[in-house]
Amino acid sequence: MSAPENREGPPHLEQQNQPPPPPQTWLARQIKQSPVARQAFFRLLNLLGYGSAKQYAGRRAFAMYTNLCIPRPDEESQFWKQECHLPPTFQSWFTVTNLHVWLLTVRLRALPAPHGTHYIQGLIDHFFLDVEDRVRAVLQPASPNVLTPQHNLVPYTRPSDFYTIANGHNSRPRPRGKAPERLVTRQMKIFKEQWAGMGMSFDLGLVRSDAELAGAVWRNLLGARGAKGFAYPSDDADAQRYFRRTVNLAGGEVEKLESIEKRGGLEAEEARDDGSGMHDHPPSEVDKYVAYPEVMAEVVEYVRRELVRLESIPDEAIIGKGRAARCVEGVGLVVLR
């Protein structure tokens, strides 16, 4: 995986393209003109928790998430889509982003207390706020003629071209409304389980061996394809039943297990297309499994290399200056390559 290319333009062009600063508000003018008002204002901010170490950690974690984790699926889309055969779905985006969130989490654990706890909590909070915002956009896409005010359609972070939203550009006006909360809650619960499961499997592989880590890559990033064998081209009709997906029953609810039994059991559930795009390769594409060991080794090497590089970055560079106005400074040193 190559390093992201430098997209910064010449300084003189960047200065010319910058928009004029917005006019100052009445409150800003009063605070600058009166030392007493300025002191009272900042005292109020301190009482509300603004400017505290925990609040700064949250802002710093947001800068890390938006600059280090969010760009990775799009910048490495060819690797994930072509070599790992991930479909262009939101589930794939979540999996790739979750990998880079985990990489940062491992480094943040080594920060001295209480910085490690504050930074990790801020990173995970921003991650799931962003995921929930995107889930709502996927479940209730907005057309150009949507009745919802445009300022409410701005995403929590930058948009992504890694996945597509069905009917997202439909010209037919859509009524005002929100995604059903029941579906959002269910999807967020699923993503929380995936986040926890992937983190635990990668932590275990990290302390055990590269083979264990490669197994975590195969299960979480490659969809555990081929777990029940490969279907080779054949005239036998049974050989055409190659469609299998992995069904995770760990921690499953009783109602979920009962519904699976009503639909024909685990075997029937594995053969059902759930829309995620993750399933075994057909007999005509069985040769794709040959490259899987190389792909797993490449991802394991990437993970080990990045963790060693992150370990070499001083704690002070990750923690930052401790000032809210400068919470983005130095984030480029932590960039995931």
N, C-alpha and C positions, 0 to 999 in steps of 0.2 A: 504494500500500500504506500503510495508515494505521498510526499508532503503536499499540502494545498499550495497552489501557485499564488504568487504575490500579485494581487489585483490593484494595488495602490498606484495611482497615477502621479504625474509630476506635481510638486507642491503648488506651483503657481496656478496650474489648472484647477486644483482642488479649491484654492482660495477664491477663484473666480466663480466657481459653481456653487459656492455656499450661499444659502438664502440669507437675507438680512435678519438680524436678531429681532425677536418679537418685542413689542413695546413693554416697558415695565408696568406692573400693576400698581394700584394705589398703595397696597400694603408694602410692596417692595420699596417704593419711594419713601414711605414714612419710616421704615426700619433703617434705611440708609441715612436719612437726615437726622434722626434722633437717637443718640446713644442709649438713652433710657428705654426707648421702645425696642431697640435692638437687644438690649440685655434682657428685658422682660420676655421678648419673643423666644429667645434661645433657652431661657429658663423653662418656659412652657413646653418647648420641644423636648427638653431633657426629662421633664415630668411625664410626658407621654411615651417616653422610650425611644424617641428619635435621636440618632447619634450614638446610641449605646453599642456595645461590642456585638450584641446579638443582632441588632438591626443592621449594622454595617455588614456582618457576615451574610445576612440574607441578601443584601444588595450585591455584595461581591459574588455570592453563589449564583445569582441571576446572571451576572456578567459572564461567569464561567459557562453556565448552561447555554446561553444564547450564542456565545462565540466559539465554544469548544465542542459541544454535543450536537446542537441543532444542525450545523452545516454538514456533518459527517455523512449521513445517508445520501445527500445529493452529490457531494464531492466524490464519493466512492460508489456511486450508483452502478457503474459498469461492473465492478467486482461483485457486488452483492446480487445483482440481477443476472449477469451473464455466467459467472463462475459458480456462485452459490445457488443460482436458479430460484431466487426469491421473487415471488410475484409482486407487481406494483400495487400493493395494498397497504392500508394503514397498519395492519398487523405487522407487516415486514418493517415498516418505518419504526414502529414501536420497538421491535426486537433489536434493530441496529442501534437506535438511540439509547436503549437500555444498556447495551454493551458499553458504550462510552460513558454513560452515567456511572456504571459500576467501576470502570477504570479510575475515574476521578474520586469515587468514594473510597477506594483502597488507599489512595494517597492521602486523602483528607483524614483518614483514621489515625495517621501518624502525627497529626498536628498536636501541639501541647494543649492540654485542657485549659479552658473549656472551648477553645477554638474548633477542635475537631467535631465536637457535638453540634455546635452552632452551624458550621459550614455544611456538614452532611445533612442536617435537618433542612436548611435552606435549599440545598440542591434538590433533595427529594420533593420538597413542597413545590418548587417551581416546575419540576418535571411533571408531577401529576396535575397541577393546575393547567399546564400546557396540554397534557393528554386529554383532560376533560374538555377543554375548549375545542380541541380538534375533533373529539368524539361527537360533540354537539354539531359541529359543522358537517361531519360525515352523515349523521343521522338526519339533519335538517339543513341540507345545502341551500344556499341563497342564490337566487337568480338575479340578473341585473335589474329586474323590475320589482324586487322584493319590497314589501311595505315597511320592513324594519329600518329604522334610521341607519345611515351608512356608518356612523361612528360606532355603532354597536356591532358591526361586522368585522372590525379590525381584529386580527388574531392576537392571542397573548404574546406570541413570538412571530418570527418571520414565517411566511408560507413555504411550503415544500412542493417540489415537482416530483418527488419520489413516488408518491401515490396519487391516484386520481379520485375525484368525488363524483359519483354517479349523478347525472342530471344537474351538475353544478352550474352549467351554463345554459340551462333551459330558458328560453326567452319568455315562456308563459309566466305571467305574474303569479306569485305564490302568496297565500294568505299570511297575515301576521301570526306568529306562533313560535313555539320552542320545541325542541326535541323532547319526546316523552321521558319524564324523569325516571320511570321504571326501567326503560332500556338503558339510559345513561348510568344508572346505579348498577345495573347488572354488568355492563361492559367495564365499568371502573373496578368492580370487584374482580373480574377476570384478569384485568391488567395488573392489579395489585398482587394477585396470586402468581402471575407470570414473573413480575419483578422480584418477588421474594424467592421463588423457585430458581430463577436464573442466577440470582446473587449467591444463593447457598451452593449451587452446583459449581459455579466458577470459584468460589472461595475454597471449596473442597479440592478442586483440581489444582488450585494455586499452591496449596500446602502439601499435596500428595505427589503428583507426578504429571508429566506432560501427557501421558496416556489418559489419565483421568480428566485433564483439562480438554483434551481432544474429544473425549466422550461428551463433555458438557457442550462443546461447540457443535457436535453432531446432533445432539438432542434439541438444543435451543435455537441454533442458527440454521441448521440444515433440515429441520423438521423430522429428524429420526427416520428419514427415508430408507427403505430397504430393511427395516427391523425384522420383518417376517420373511425375508428372502426376496430374490429377484424373479420377475416374470420374464422369461425369454420368449422370443418369437416361436410360435408353435401352431399346429393345426388344431390342437386340442381346444375345445370351447372354454374349458376351465382356466386356461392360461390367459384368457382375455380379462379375467377378473383381477386386474392388477391394481385397481384403485383402492388405496389404503391410506388412512391418515391416523395420526397418533391421538388417542383419546386419553386425557389425563384424569384419572379418577381419584388422585390423592386429594384428600380433604373435601371430596364431593359431598353434596347434600343428599339426604335420603330421597328427597323428591326428584333430584336429578337422576339418581340411580334407578328409581322406579320408572321414570319416563323412558330411560334407555331400554329397560326390559320390555316396556310396552311396544317399543319400536322394533323389537326383534333381537335385543341383546347387544353385547359389545361388538360382535362380529359385524352385525348389520350397521352399527354406529360407525365403525371404522371405514366401512365402504360408502358412507353417506358423504356427499359433498357439502361441506359447511361454508363454502364461499371464501375460505382463507387462501386458497390456492396451494396449500401445502399438502402434497400427497405423493405417493410413489410414482416413479417414472413408468411410462408404458413400455411394453416389450420393444417397440421400435426405438426407444431412447435408453435402453439398458446400459449402453456404453458410457453414459454420464456418470455412473457409479465409480468408474475406474479412476476418475480425477478426485474423488472425495478424500482419500487419504492425503493428497497433496494440498487440497484446500484446507483441511483441518490442521495440517502442519503449518501452513502459512498463517492462519489465524492465531494459532498458539504462539508462533514466533512473534507475531505482531503484539500480542498481549504481553508476553514476557519482556519484549524490548521496550514497550511503552511504560511498563511499570518500573523498569530499571531507570529509564530516563526521568520519569516523574520523581523517583526517589532522589535523584541527584539535584533537583531544584530545591533551594533553601526554603525553609518554612516561611521566612520573612517575605519572599517573593510571592508565595501563594496567599498569605494572609493579607498582604497589601499595606497601604499607608495608614489605614484606620480612619480615614476621612471620607464622608459620604460623597463629596464632590469628586473624589479621585478613586472611586471604587473599581473603575475599569482599568486603571493603569497597571501595567505589568501582566495582564491576562495573556498577552501574546507569548510570554515565556512558557506558559503551561500548555500551549496549543498541542493537540493530539496530532501526530504525524500519520 
